[in-house]
């Protein structure tokens, strides 16, 4: 039974089961599939439909049955992936290394685009359907995740993927003031942002990084140097 079924329909299904006394008779009388009545009855009684035991989590299955279902799905997915078949329609994929055929990929892309358009039009997040922020298609949580992801991608691409290696090499400490900071920055020694060699990159804190940039691009570097020496920055 889909998740969008209302509570009134669940009550009707449960009442029909109580009247007829069996799932098959109730399904024939209502003209629906049997599993819908079974799921509605078990959800109303807080029972797992697989093992008929009380539920120990929020959902339609208990933890043991859910783990079994996930394990069987992983095995089936791995077998289809190794054999070169589509994991959705179980047909041979058109290219190697893909888990979907071209038809399933096109169908998924179309459904995802239409779903995103509908959610943006209704003012909900495109991922979790919670209310989105004004002038945005994300909620607060997913907006922060997208910003962090963008910063990580930018930092990795800006330093050719050497940023994490430089921070670990310098132990996340500034190489000028020798302080360990929470948000270290990476600086190009020759001021050439395209030269991302490991010997050309160094870890600095934000204060020392600003000092270096001031000394590099200021018209009177001696005055700037004396100012920062007086304030014990260098």
C-alpha positions as CSV (number, residue, x, y, z in Angstrom):
1,X,0.0,0.0,0.0
2,X,1.5,3.4,-0.9
3,X,2.6,5.9,1.7
4,X,0.1,8.5,0.7
5,X,-3.0,6.4,1.7
6,X,-5.0,8.4,4.3
7,X,-6.1,7.2,7.7
8,X,-9.8,7.0,6.7
9,X,-9.0,4.4,3.9
10,X,-7.0,2.4,6.4
11,X,-9.9,2.3,8.8
12,X,-12.2,1.1,5.9
13,X,-9.9,-1.7,5.0
14,X,-9.6,-2.8,8.7
15,X,-13.4,-2.7,9.1
16,X,-13.9,-4.8,5.9
17,X,-11.4,-7.4,7.2
18,X,-13.2,-7.6,10.6
19,X,-16.6,-8.0,8.8
20,X,-15.5,-10.8,6.4
21,X,-12.9,-12.4,8.7
22,X,-10.3,-13.1,6.0
23,X,-8.1,-11.1,3.7
24,X,-9.1,-12.9,0.5
25,X,-12.9,-12.3,1.0
26,X,-12.3,-8.7,1.9
27,X,-10.1,-8.1,-1.1
28,X,-12.7,-9.7,-3.4
29,X,-15.5,-7.6,-1.9
30,X,-13.6,-4.4,-2.3
31,X,-12.0,-5.2,-5.6
32,X,-8.4,-4.5,-4.5
33,X,-5.3,-6.5,-4.0
34,X,-4.9,-8.6,-0.9
35,X,-1.5,-7.2,0.2
36,X,-3.1,-3.7,0.7
37,X,-5.6,-5.0,3.3
38,X,-2.8,-7.1,5.0
39,X,-0.6,-4.1,5.3
40,X,-3.4,-1.8,6.6
41,X,-4.4,-4.3,9.3
42,X,-0.8,-4.9,10.4
43,X,0.0,-1.2,10.5
44,X,-3.1,-0.5,12.6
45,X,-2.1,-3.3,15.1
46,X,1.7,-2.3,15.0
47,X,2.7,-5.8,13.7
48,X,5.3,-6.8,11.2
49,X,3.7,-8.3,8.1
50,X,6.6,-10.7,7.5
51,X,7.1,-12.3,11.0
52,X,3.8,-11.1,12.6
53,X,5.7,-9.7,15.6
54,X,5.4,-6.4,17.4
55,X,7.3,-3.6,15.6
56,X,10.4,-2.2,17.4
57,X,10.9,0.8,15.0
58,X,8.9,3.4,13.0
59,X,8.1,1.7,9.8
60,X,6.2,-1.2,8.2
61,X,8.9,-3.9,9.0
62,X,10.8,-4.8,12.1
63,X,14.6,-4.5,12.2
64,X,15.3,-8.2,11.6
65,X,13.1,-8.4,8.6
66,X,14.4,-5.1,7.3
67,X,18.0,-6.4,7.5
68,X,17.1,-9.6,5.7
69,X,15.4,-7.6,2.9
70,X,18.4,-5.3,2.6
71,X,20.8,-8.3,2.4
72,X,18.8,-10.1,-0.2
73,X,18.5,-6.8,-2.2
74,X,22.3,-6.3,-2.0
75,X,23.0,-9.8,-3.2
76,X,20.5,-9.5,-6.1
77,X,22.0,-6.1,-7.0
78,X,25.5,-7.4,-7.0
79,X,24.6,-10.4,-9.1
80,X,22.9,-8.3,-11.7
81,X,25.8,-5.8,-11.8
82,X,28.4,-8.6,-12.3
83,X,26.3,-10.3,-15.0
84,X,25.8,-7.0,-16.9
85,X,22.1,-6.8,-16.5
86,X,20.0,-3.7,-15.6
87,X,19.1,-3.7,-11.9
88,X,15.6,-2.2,-12.7
89,X,14.2,-4.1,-15.7
90,X,16.6,-7.1,-15.6
91,X,17.6,-6.7,-19.2
92,X,21.1,-6.5,-20.7
93,X,22.7,-3.1,-20.4
94,X,23.9,-1.4,-23.6
95,X,27.3,-0.5,-22.2
96,X,29.7,-2.1,-19.7
97,X,30.0,-0.8,-16.2
98,X,26.4,0.5,-16.0
99,X,23.7,-0.7,-13.7
100,X,20.9,0.8,-15.8
101,X,20.0,0.4,-19.5
102,X,19.4,3.4,-21.7
103,X,15.6,3.2,-21.4
104,X,15.7,3.1,-17.6
105,X,18.2,6.0,-17.5
106,X,16.0,8.1,-19.7
107,X,12.9,7.2,-17.6
108,X,14.6,8.0,-14.3
109,X,15.9,11.4,-15.6
110,X,12.4,12.4,-16.9
111,X,10.7,11.4,-13.6
112,X,13.4,13.2,-11.5
113,X,13.0,16.4,-13.6
114,X,9.2,16.3,-13.3
115,X,9.4,15.6,-9.6
116,X,11.8,18.5,-9.0
117,X,9.7,20.9,-11.1
118,X,6.6,20.0,-9.0
119,X,8.4,20.4,-5.7
120,X,9.9,23.7,-6.7
121,X,6.4,24.9,-7.8
122,X,4.9,23.8,-4.5
123,X,7.7,25.4,-2.5
124,X,9.2,22.2,-1.0
125,X,12.7,20.9,-0.9
126,X,13.6,18.8,-3.9
127,X,15.2,16.1,-1.6
128,X,13.1,15.8,1.5
129,X,9.8,17.6,0.6
130,X,10.1,19.9,3.7
131,X,9.4,23.6,3.3
132,X,12.1,25.3,1.3
133,X,13.7,28.7,2.0
134,X,12.5,31.6,0.0
135,X,14.3,32.0,-3.4
136,X,15.8,28.6,-3.0
137,X,14.9,25.0,-3.9
138,X,16.4,23.5,-0.7
139,X,15.5,23.4,3.0
140,X,17.9,24.6,5.6
141,X,19.6,21.3,6.1
142,X,20.1,20.5,2.4
143,X,21.1,24.1,1.7
144,X,24.0,23.8,4.2
145,X,25.0,20.5,2.7
146,X,25.1,21.9,-0.8
147,X,27.2,24.8,0.4
148,X,29.7,22.5,2.1
149,X,29.8,20.3,-1.0
150,X,30.4,23.3,-3.2
151,X,33.2,24.5,-0.9
152,X,34.9,21.1,-0.9
153,X,34.6,20.7,-4.7
154,X,36.0,24.3,-5.1
155,X,38.9,23.7,-2.7
156,X,39.8,20.4,-4.3
157,X,39.6,21.7,-7.9
158,X,41.4,24.9,-7.0
159,X,44.5,23.1,-5.7
160,X,44.3,20.1,-8.1
161,X,43.3,17.8,-5.2
162,X,46.4,18.6,-3.1
163,X,44.7,20.6,-0.4
164,X,44.2,17.7,2.0
165,X,47.7,16.4,1.4
166,X,49.2,19.8,2.3
167,X,47.2,20.1,5.5
168,X,48.2,16.6,6.6
169,X,51.8,17.3,5.7
170,X,51.9,20.5,7.8
171,X,49.7,18.9,10.6
172,X,47.1,21.6,10.2
173,X,49.4,24.2,11.7
174,X,50.3,27.6,10.4
175,X,53.9,27.6,9.1
176,X,54.5,31.2,10.2
177,X,53.0,31.6,13.7
178,X,53.0,27.8,14.4
179,X,49.4,27.8,15.7
180,X,47.0,25.0,15.0
181,X,43.7,26.5,13.8
182,X,40.3,25.0,13.1
183,X,40.1,26.4,9.5
184,X,43.6,26.5,8.0
185,X,44.2,27.9,4.5
186,X,46.5,26.9,1.8
187,X,48.7,29.5,0.1
188,X,50.7,29.5,-3.2
189,X,54.2,30.6,-2.5
190,X,55.0,32.0,-5.9
191,X,51.4,33.6,-6.0
192,X,50.7,31.5,-9.2
193,X,47.3,29.8,-8.6
194,X,48.0,27.5,-11.5
195,X,51.2,26.1,-10.0
196,X,49.7,23.5,-7.6
197,X,52.9,21.6,-7.0
198,X,53.3,20.2,-3.4
199,X,56.5,22.3,-3.0
200,X,54.6,25.5,-3.9
201,X,51.8,25.1,-1.4
202,X,52.0,25.9,2.3
203,X,49.5,26.0,5.2
204,X,48.7,29.3,6.8
205,X,46.1,30.7,9.2
206,X,43.8,33.4,8.1
207,X,45.7,36.2,9.9
208,X,49.1,35.2,8.4
209,X,47.5,34.6,5.0
210,X,46.2,38.2,5.0
211,X,49.6,39.4,6.0
212,X,51.2,37.6,3.1
213,X,48.7,38.9,0.6
214,X,49.0,42.5,1.9
215,X,52.8,42.3,1.6
216,X,52.5,40.9,-1.9
217,X,50.0,43.3,-3.4
218,X,50.4,46.5,-1.4
219,X,52.1,49.5,-2.9
220,X,54.2,50.2,0.2
221,X,55.1,46.7,1.5
222,X,57.6,48.1,4.1
223,X,54.9,50.1,6.0
224,X,52.7,47.0,6.0
225,X,55.5,44.8,7.2
226,X,56.4,47.3,10.0
227,X,52.7,47.4,11.1
228,X,52.4,43.7,11.4
229,X,55.7,43.4,13.2
230,X,54.5,45.9,15.7
231,X,51.3,43.9,16.3
232,X,53.4,40.7,16.6
233,X,51.9,39.0,13.6
234,X,55.2,38.2,12.1
